[in-house]
Amino acid sequence: MTRGRGRGLPTNRFDVWMPNLGPREELLGSFLAGKIAWDEYAQRYIRELRESDLLDRRNRNIRNHGQKFTLRLLQHLGKHQNVTLLCHCAEDEQHCHRHVLKDLLSRQIK
């Protein structure tokens, strides 16, 4: 789940791309630059996932439009079929927002 689809990733490699579930560009940049620690990054990412219109106003390219609905939809789909979360990080990367998102999806979305 990234905001940018990535160069060279053919559309037949995924069914649905949900850029709104990726971390905000500024947040990801702060983590990658070492300006914030992993724990703070994960907490702020979770807060972003639970926001509504505030996130829309901070991102010029991607609009949120019902983040909680999207999370609940993924939870529902996950009960009936496999849901795969993709990212540009290495598969075994421990500090990847995929893990935070997976953990959030395993809990009730309020």
C-alpha positions in Angstrom: 0.0 0.0 0.0 1.9 3.0 -1.3 0.7 6.3 -2.5 2.7 5.9 -5.7 2.2 2.8 -7.8 5.8 2.5 -8.6 7.7 2.5 -11.9 7.6 -0.7 -13.8 4.9 -2.4 -11.8 2.4 -3.8 -14.3 -1.2 -3.4 -13.4 -1.7 -7.2 -13.9 0.4 -7.7 -10.7 -2.4 -6.5 -8.5 -6.2 -6.5 -8.5 -6.8 -3.2 -6.7 -4.4 -0.4 -5.8 -5.5 1.6 -2.8 -3.1 4.5 -2.5 -5.2 6.1 0.3 -3.9 3.4 2.7 -0.3 4.3 2.2 1.4 6.7 4.6 1.4 10.4 3.8 4.4 11.4 1.8 5.7 13.8 4.5 5.4 11.1 7.2 7.2 8.5 5.2 9.9 10.9 4.2 10.5 11.8 7.9 10.9 8.2 8.8 13.2 7.4 5.9 15.4 10.4 6.7 15.7 9.3 10.3 13.9 12.3 11.7 11.4 10.2 13.6 11.7 6.7 15.1 9.7 3.7 14.0 7.4 3.8 17.0 6.4 7.4 16.4 6.0 6.7 12.6 3.7 3.8 13.3 1.6 5.8 15.8 1.2 8.7 13.4 0.4 6.3 10.5 -2.4 4.7 12.5 -3.7 8.2 13.4 -3.7 9.0 9.6 -5.6 5.9 8.8 -8.3 6.9 11.3 -8.6 10.5 10.0 -11.1 11.7 7.6 -11.2 15.1 5.8 -8.0 16.4 7.4 -5.9 14.0 5.4 -7.5 15.2 2.2 -6.6 18.8 2.8 -2.9 17.8 3.4 -2.4 15.8 0.3 -2.7 17.5 -3.1 -2.7 14.3 -5.2 -4.6 11.6 -3.3 -7.9 12.1 -1.6 -9.0 9.9 1.4 -12.8 9.9 1.0 -13.8 7.4 3.7 -10.7 5.8 5.0 -12.6 3.9 7.7 -14.9 2.5 5.0 -12.0 1.2 3.0 -10.5 -0.4 6.1 -13.8 -2.1 7.0 -14.1 -3.3 3.4 -10.7 -5.0 3.5 -11.6 -6.6 6.8 -14.8 -8.0 5.3 -13.0 -9.2 2.2 -10.3 -10.8 4.4 -13.0 -13.0 6.1 -13.9 -14.5 2.7 -10.7 -14.5 0.7 -7.0 -13.6 0.8 -6.0 -10.0 1.0 -2.4 -9.2 0.1 -0.7 -6.0 1.2 2.0 -4.9 -1.2 4.7 -2.3 -0.7 8.1 -1.3 -2.2 9.8 -2.5 0.9 11.6 -5.8 1.0 9.4 -8.8 1.9 11.3 -9.3 5.2 11.5 -5.6 6.2 10.3 -5.4 9.8 9.8 -1.6 9.7 7.2 -1.4 6.9 3.8 0.1 7.2 2.3 -3.1 5.8 2.8 -4.7 9.2 1.1 -1.7 10.9 -1.8 -1.9 8.5 -2.1 -5.7 8.9 -2.3 -5.3 12.7 -4.9 -2.6 12.4 -7.0 -4.7 10.1 -7.0 -7.5 12.7 -8.7 -5.3 15.2 -12.1 -3.6 15.1 -12.2 -0.3 13.1 -14.0 2.4 15.1 
